[in-house]
Amino acid sequence: LAKTTQPISMDSYEGQEVNITCSHNNIATNDYITWYQQFPSQGPRFIIQGYKTKVTNEVASLFIPADRKSSTLSLPRVSLSDTAVYYCLVAPRSNDYKLSFGAGTTVTVRA
Amino acid sequence: GAGVSQTPSNKVTEKGKYVELRCDPISGHTALYWYRQSLGQGPEFLIYFQGTGAADDSGLPNDRFFAVRPEGSVSTLKIQRTERGDSAVYLCASSLQGAGANVLTFGAGSRLTVL
């Protein structure tokens, strides 16, 4: 599985846009990029997944450049309830169970 | 059910005791997974079931850990002779095969504390 590197923590304020960049220099051709969100005392929750270019859903946007060696999760206009740990995962479609989460990025949103 | 249900939510036990943790996956999800999360770390894979059989148990740390899923639905993670190092949150997840790569639905976890 490709190794990922993401910041340990980020601070933001309500209403701001938060961008978390994940590096995955050794991503393989058949790897997908997946982001999970975890609130305290809860299990991780799938947010978004992409292979290339841009993916957007009701929660976030995922930007993936052409070389796919990094990706950026964008959370628009965050609120206090977006305070959580965000995990970037890289794995092939065939490996849909043995996920490698790493330590994630702790995002703290302040009023 | 609507989500993945795990019981108990909290379990405190003494070193050397036997513990069972239960997972009730989303109805119809054929795949079931157990992960373990230590404080400040991301979840780590333990075991994966496809139906009743363990397709991959390579993440189980040693032979004190065992999991079953006899009818292809509810699963039980069993830990024998618990040690203080077993203290962690044990997460269960399930997925609908073919619904999408790497998309798992997790439960809230069972927090195990071994004194």
Interface residues (C-beta under 8 A of the other chain):
Chain A: Y32 T34 S41 Q42 G43 P44 R45 F46 Q49 V85 Y87 L89 A91 P92 R93 S94 N95 D96 Y97 K98 L99 S100 F101 G102 A103 G104
Chain B: V4 A31 Y33 Y35 G40 Q41 G42 P43 E44 F45 Y48 A55 D56 S58 G59 L91 A93 S95 G100 A101 N102 V103 L104 T105 F106 G107 A108 G109
